[in-house]
């Protein structure tokens, strides 16, 4: 259904990017690759790139482009991908107050067995067994998330300007179903436009 679609989801830490990516990949049969997940995997593996990235991540700073590019390159090489990185749609999850973002991050937990993300308040684990094995990302502390938010706020406008013509801004304070409905509508319109263009070219 989503063949040929390349979508970038942007937003501050805990603005709901991962949740929306799960919904998008399920409906449109796409592959979800998150730079943050790749970097954390490199850190956990103790690789040279992971060691270098961790120094920046612990300070709440952006990881330099050369490190991110190498991590992406190794991922794509190992997964036999050939990609055109220019997106068809750039979605920005915005307008979430900082205090809500901090609360979302500090309470976030990961189940290392299933990979599922929980929140101690808003989405608690179903059983005590799951609760006992939950872990917290090393950069999901109040101090670090505030630094990450400062970095995000300083850089977001320049990134948005690059994709201004294809950007869809979404209110990240809405329920996840409402956020997805808006993204889904934008994707449906995009697919219709692509199909119409292909039809004209084939005529």
matplotlib code that plots the C-alpha trace (Angstrom):
import matplotlib.pyplot as plt

x = [0.0, 2.8, 5.2, 7.7, 6.7, 9.5, 8.3, 10.2, 8.7, 10.1, 9.4, 10.9, 11.8, 8.6, 6.3, 4.9, 7.1, 7.6, 3.9, 3.0, 5.7, 4.2, 0.7, 2.1, 4.2, 1.3, -1.2, 1.1, 3.5, 6.6, 9.9, 10.5, 14.1, 14.8, 18.2, 17.9, 17.3, 20.3, 22.5, 21.4, 22.0, 25.6, 26.1, 24.7, 27.0, 30.0, 31.1, 33.5, 30.6, 28.6, 31.3, 31.7, 27.9, 27.4, 29.7, 27.3, 24.1, 25.0, 25.4, 22.0, 23.9, 23.3, 25.5, 27.7, 26.6, 29.7, 28.9, 25.2, 26.0, 28.4, 25.8, 23.1, 25.6, 26.4, 22.7, 21.8, 24.8, 23.9, 20.2, 20.9, 19.1, 19.6, 17.7, 16.8, 16.7, 14.5, 11.2, 7.7, 6.2, 7.8, 5.6, 6.4, 4.8, 4.6, 3.1, 3.6, 4.5, 7.9, 6.6, 4.5, 7.5, 9.7, 7.0, 6.6, 10.4, 11.1, 8.3, 9.1, 10.3, 11.4, 10.6, 13.9, 12.1, 9.4, 10.7, 7.5, 7.5, 5.6, 5.0, 4.8, 1.7, 0.0, 0.7, 1.8, 2.9, 0.2, 1.9, 4.3, 6.6, 6.9, 7.3, 10.2, 12.2, 11.6, 14.6, 15.1, 17.2, 20.3, 19.4, 15.8, 16.5, 15.0, 18.4, 19.3, 15.9, 15.9, 19.3, 17.9, 14.9, 17.2, 19.2, 16.0, 14.5, 17.7, 17.8, 14.2, 13.4, 16.4, 15.4, 11.7, 12.8, 14.5, 11.3, 8.8, 6.9, 6.1, 5.8, 2.6, 2.5, 0.5, -0.6, 1.2, -1.0, -4.0, -4.9, -2.6, -5.6, -6.4, -2.7, -2.6, -5.9, -4.3, -1.1, -3.2, -5.2, -2.0, -0.6, -3.8, -3.8, -0.2, -0.9, -3.8, -1.6, 1.1, -1.4, -2.9, 0.6, 1.4, -1.9, -1.2, 2.3, 0.9, -1.8]
y = [0.0, 2.4, 1.2, 4.0, 6.2, 7.8, 9.5, 11.5, 12.0, 14.9, 16.1, 16.8, 13.9, 12.1, 14.0, 10.7, 10.0, 6.3, 5.7, 7.3, 5.4, 2.1, 3.1, 4.2, 1.1, -1.2, 0.4, 1.2, -1.8, 0.3, -0.3, 2.0, 3.0, 5.4, 7.1, 7.2, 3.5, 2.8, 5.0, 3.4, 0.0, 1.0, 2.3, -1.0, -3.0, -1.0, -0.2, 2.7, 4.7, 3.9, 5.1, 8.3, 8.9, 8.2, 11.2, 13.5, 11.8, 11.9, 15.7, 16.1, 17.2, 16.3, 13.5, 14.8, 14.1, 12.0, 9.5, 9.3, 8.8, 5.9, 4.3, 4.6, 3.3, 0.2, -0.5, -0.1, -2.2, -5.0, -5.0, -4.8, -1.4, 1.0, 4.2, 7.6, 9.7, 12.5, 12.1, 12.3, 13.6, 15.3, 15.2, 17.5, 16.7, 20.0, 22.2, 19.8, 21.9, 21.2, 20.0, 17.3, 16.2, 15.9, 13.9, 11.6, 10.9, 10.5, 7.9, 6.0, 2.4, -0.3, -4.0, -5.6, -8.9, -7.5, -4.1, -2.5, 0.9, 1.6, 4.7, 4.3, 6.5, 6.6, 3.1, 0.9, -2.7, -5.4, -7.7, -7.5, -9.9, -7.3, -4.4, -6.2, -6.4, -2.9, -0.7, 3.0, 4.5, 6.0, 9.4, 9.4, 11.5, 14.9, 16.6, 15.1, 15.5, 19.2, 19.5, 17.5, 19.8, 22.9, 21.3, 20.4, 23.8, 25.4, 23.3, 22.5, 25.6, 25.1, 21.5, 22.4, 25.0, 22.4, 20.5, 23.4, 22.4, 18.8, 19.4, 18.6, 20.0, 18.1, 19.0, 16.5, 17.1, 15.4, 11.8, 9.4, 8.3, 11.9, 12.6, 9.5, 10.4, 13.7, 12.0, 9.2, 11.9, 13.5, 10.2, 9.2, 12.5, 11.9, 8.4, 9.7, 12.4, 9.9, 7.5, 10.3, 11.3, 7.7, 7.4, 10.6, 9.4, 6.0, 7.6]
z = [0.0, 0.9, -1.8, -2.7, 0.3, 2.3, 5.4, 8.0, 11.4, 13.5, 16.9, 20.3, 22.7, 23.8, 21.3, 20.1, 17.1, 17.9, 18.5, 15.2, 13.3, 14.7, 13.4, 10.1, 9.5, 10.4, 8.0, 5.1, 5.4, 5.7, 7.4, 10.5, 11.2, 14.0, 14.3, 18.0, 18.3, 16.0, 18.1, 21.4, 19.9, 19.0, 22.5, 24.0, 21.7, 22.8, 19.3, 18.5, 17.0, 20.0, 22.4, 20.4, 20.2, 24.0, 24.9, 23.1, 24.1, 27.8, 27.5, 25.7, 22.6, 18.9, 17.8, 15.0, 11.4, 10.6, 13.4, 12.5, 8.8, 9.7, 11.9, 9.2, 6.5, 8.5, 9.2, 5.5, 4.4, 6.8, 5.8, 2.0, 1.6, -1.2, -0.3, -1.7, 1.4, 0.0, 1.7, 0.1, 3.4, 6.4, 9.5, 12.5, 15.8, 17.6, 20.2, 23.2, 26.3, 27.8, 31.2, 29.4, 27.3, 30.5, 32.3, 29.3, 29.1, 32.8, 33.2, 30.1, 30.4, 27.9, 28.1, 26.9, 26.0, 23.8, 22.9, 24.0, 25.5, 28.7, 30.9, 34.7, 34.8, 31.4, 30.1, 33.0, 32.5, 32.5, 35.1, 38.0, 36.0, 33.2, 35.6, 37.3, 34.0, 32.7, 32.0, 31.6, 28.7, 30.0, 28.5, 29.8, 32.9, 33.6, 33.4, 30.0, 28.4, 29.2, 27.5, 24.5, 24.3, 24.3, 21.4, 19.6, 19.9, 18.6, 15.5, 14.5, 12.5, 10.1, 9.5, 8.9, 6.4, 4.3, 3.8, 4.0, 0.8, 2.0, 5.7, 7.6, 11.2, 13.7, 17.3, 19.5, 22.5, 20.8, 21.5, 19.5, 17.4, 16.4, 15.6, 13.4, 11.7, 10.5, 9.3, 7.7, 5.8, 4.5, 3.4, 1.7, -0.3, -1.2, -2.5, -4.5, -6.1, -6.9, -8.5, -10.5, -11.8, -12.7, -14.5, -16.5, -17.4, -18.6, -20.7]

ax = plt.figure().add_subplot(projection="3d")
ax.plot(x, y, z, "-o")
ax.set_aspect("equal")
plt.show()
